[in-house]
Amino acid sequence: MKARILFILMILFSISLYSQQSNFGIGLMVGEPTGLSGKYWVSESNAFAAGIGGHFVGPNDGLSIHLDYLYHIDNTIQTNFRFPLYYGFGARIRTESNKFGLGFRGVGGILFYPDSVPIDIFIEMVPVFKLLPKTNLEIDLSLGVRYFFN
């Protein structure tokens, strides 16, 4: 059993460097919302990101689903590590007190790509212009990590 676990860990940690910028990744996010996060790269600098989870801040808890299109800017922060910035736009569907909510998202964030494992760690701030059930401006803030498959 220990040999199998060691073998699996060796495979996971030997996946090629920078594999975070290709294919599909899935992970967890905490904050507003808290739940599952996914990302699918469509080019070297563009990706779709989606999330499904709950929102717990304020009196109205419920389900939140979003889909964003992201643009990534590499080499904006000069360090030995990779910290790309990203921005984009998307939409959010949210239930609030058994009411349907719809809003447009403006996404801004920063990523960290560790060299040894195919993950990204992200923090993002997202102004959301709510259209339904009433017009309002909200801010979502999430911290998360995703594992990328080759």
N, C-alpha and C positions, 0 to 999 in steps of 0.2 A: 504494500500500500504506500509506504513512504517513497519507494522508487518511482511509482506512478506520479505522485504529487511533485517530486523533484523533476521528473521528465517534463511535466506540463509547465512548471515554472520556468524551466530552461527554454522551452519553446516560446513562452510569452515574452521573456526578457531578451530573446535573440531576434525578435522581429525588427525589420530594417528601421534605421533612423529616419525620423521625419514621416513616419507612416501616418501621423495625425492629419496630414493634408491630403489624404486620399481615402476613397471608399466611404464606409459607414461607421459611425460611432454611436454608442449608447451608454447612458450613465444616469447619475442622480444630480438633482439640484435642490438646494435648500434656500429658503427665503420666501419671496412672494412671486411666483408660486413655489411650492415644495412638491417634488414628484420626479418623474422620469424625463430625461432630456435625450434627444437624438440629433444627429448631424449627418448630412450627406453632402459630400463635396461634388460639385459639378464642373469645377475647373481648379487651377492652381490657387486662385484667390477668391473664389465665390463658392458659397454653400447654402443649402437650406438647413435651417435648424427648427426643431419642433419640440414642444413640451406638453405634458399632460400632468396635472397634479391638483392639489387643493390649495386654496388660499384661506388664510386663518387670521389675517390682520383686519381689524374692524368688526363691526357687528354682523356682517353678512358673510358667512362661510359658504363654500361650495366648490364646484369643479371649475378648473381653468384649462383651456386648450389653446395653444398658439402655434403659428407657423410664420417663420421669418425668412427673408432672403438677405444674406450677409455678404459684405465686401470686406476683405482682409487687407491690411497694410502691414507688410513685413518691414523690419529694420528701422522702425521709428524710434525705438529705444535701444541705444547702443550698449550692449552688455555681452558677456560670454554666453548668456542664455538667450532663448528666443521668446520674446514678448510681443507678438503681433497685436495691433489694435484692430478692432472691427466695428463696423456700423452697418445699419440696414433698416429695413422696414418690414412690417407684417401685419397680421390680424390676430385678434384674440376673441375667443368665445368664452363666456364665463356665466355660470349660474349664480344668482344672488337671491337668497330668500325665495327660491322657487320661481325666479324670473330670469328670462333669457337676456344676456348682456352681450353686446358686440362693441369692439373698439379697434382702432388702428394703433399700431405700435411703431415707435421709432427707437431702434436698438443701438446702444453703444457699449463697448466692453473691451476687455483686455484678456488675452490668453497667455498661458505658460505651457511650453512644450518641454517636458523632461527629455533628456537625451536617451535614456536607457529603456523606457517603456512607451508603448504606443497609446498614450493618454493625452488629453488636454485638460487643463484646469482653467476655469473661466470665472470671471466676475462681470456682471453686466447690470447697467441701469437702463430702464426702459420707461420713458414717458408713454402713457397710453391715453389717447383721446377717445373717451367713451361716447358712443352714439346712442346706445340702448342699454337699459331702459330709460336712462336720462343722460343728457349731455354733461360731461364732467371730465376733469383731467386727473389722472392717477399716476403714481410712480411705482413700477415693479422693480425689485432688486433681488438678484439671485447669484449664488455662488454654487459652482458645480464642477463635476469631473465626468469625463466620458472616456470609455475604452474604445479603440478603433480596431476594426477587423480588416485584414488584407484580403 
